[in-house]
């Protein structure tokens, strides 16, 4: 059974930076699984923010390109999301997701608030 635990959320001022972490346990998730960051803003549907394949290819939502970076540390079995130049519309709960074939796992989410 795979478990994902996000951390690193909090309050950040507009224009600031924040790094989220997603620690995986139960399997070598960061090596064999495709992993993604989603976010859910208040009153909105959950949306895909960034993705990284098991081979290391990355994709980003248009709204975060050039500002967010997804990467992972296989030795630590951890996924990261570096968020720079935050805006108020980046506020929401950020979720880590891992998939491999039919298997799909979610973390519990970490809250990010962008406000002055």
C-alpha positions as CSV (number, residue, x, y, z in Angstrom):
1,X,0.0,0.0,0.0
2,X,1.4,3.4,-1.0
3,X,1.0,6.4,1.3
4,X,1.6,9.9,0.2
5,X,2.1,12.7,2.7
6,X,2.3,16.4,1.6
7,X,4.0,19.1,3.6
8,X,5.3,22.6,3.1
9,X,2.1,24.6,2.7
10,X,1.4,27.8,4.6
11,X,1.0,31.5,4.1
12,X,3.1,33.3,1.6
13,X,3.0,36.8,0.3
14,X,2.3,37.6,-3.3
15,X,5.5,37.3,-5.3
16,X,7.0,35.0,-2.7
17,X,8.2,31.4,-3.1
18,X,7.2,28.1,-1.5
19,X,8.3,24.5,-1.9
20,X,5.9,21.7,-1.3
21,X,7.0,18.1,-0.6
22,X,5.2,14.8,-1.0
23,X,6.9,11.9,0.8
24,X,6.0,8.5,-0.4
25,X,6.1,5.2,1.5
26,X,5.2,1.6,0.8
27,X,6.9,1.4,-2.6
28,X,9.6,3.1,-4.7
29,X,6.9,5.5,-5.9
30,X,9.1,8.2,-7.2
31,X,11.0,5.7,-9.5
32,X,8.1,3.7,-10.9
33,X,5.1,5.9,-10.7
34,X,3.9,8.9,-12.7
35,X,3.4,11.7,-10.2
36,X,1.3,14.8,-10.2
37,X,0.4,17.9,-8.2
38,X,-3.2,19.0,-8.3
39,X,-4.8,22.0,-6.5
40,X,-8.3,22.9,-5.5
41,X,-9.1,26.5,-5.0
42,X,-12.1,27.5,-2.9
43,X,-15.4,26.8,-4.7
44,X,-13.6,25.3,-7.7
45,X,-12.9,21.9,-9.1
46,X,-9.5,20.2,-8.6
47,X,-7.1,20.9,-11.4
48,X,-3.9,19.5,-12.6
49,X,-0.9,21.8,-11.9
50,X,2.2,19.8,-12.9
51,X,3.1,16.2,-13.7
52,X,6.3,14.1,-14.0
53,X,6.6,10.7,-15.6
54,X,8.6,7.8,-14.3
55,X,11.1,8.7,-17.1
56,X,11.4,12.3,-15.8
57,X,9.4,14.2,-18.5
58,X,7.4,17.1,-17.1
59,X,4.3,19.0,-18.0
60,X,2.7,22.0,-16.5
61,X,-0.7,23.8,-16.6
62,X,-0.4,27.0,-18.8
63,X,-1.2,29.1,-15.7
64,X,2.0,28.0,-13.9
65,X,4.5,27.6,-16.7
66,X,7.7,29.4,-15.9
67,X,6.8,29.8,-12.3
68,X,6.4,26.2,-10.9
69,X,8.9,23.4,-11.1
70,X,8.1,19.7,-10.4
71,X,10.9,17.4,-9.6
72,X,11.7,14.4,-7.4
73,X,14.4,12.9,-5.3
74,X,14.4,9.2,-5.9
75,X,16.8,8.5,-3.1
76,X,14.3,10.1,-0.7
77,X,11.2,8.8,-2.5
78,X,9.9,12.3,-2.5
79,X,8.2,14.6,-5.0
80,X,8.5,18.4,-4.9
81,X,6.8,21.4,-6.3
82,X,8.8,24.6,-6.3
83,X,6.5,27.6,-6.6
84,X,7.9,31.0,-7.4
85,X,6.3,34.4,-7.9
86,X,3.1,33.3,-6.2
87,X,-0.2,35.0,-6.9
88,X,-3.4,35.2,-5.0
89,X,-5.1,32.8,-7.5
90,X,-2.6,30.1,-6.4
91,X,-4.4,29.8,-3.1
92,X,-5.9,26.4,-2.5
93,X,-5.3,22.9,-1.2
94,X,-2.5,21.1,-3.1
95,X,-2.6,17.3,-3.5
96,X,0.0,14.8,-4.5
97,X,-1.0,12.0,-6.8
98,X,0.8,8.8,-7.9
99,X,-0.3,6.4,-10.6
100,X,1.0,3.2,-12.1
101,X,-1.3,1.2,-14.3
102,X,-4.7,0.9,-12.6
103,X,-3.2,1.9,-9.2
104,X,-3.9,5.5,-8.1
105,X,-3.0,7.1,-4.8
106,X,-3.7,10.5,-3.2
107,X,-2.2,12.4,-0.4
108,X,-4.4,14.3,2.2
109,X,-3.4,17.7,0.8
110,X,-1.6,20.8,2.1
111,X,-3.1,24.2,2.3
112,X,-1.4,27.1,0.6
113,X,-2.6,30.7,1.1
114,X,-1.2,33.6,-0.9
115,X,-2.0,36.8,0.8
116,X,-0.4,40.0,1.9
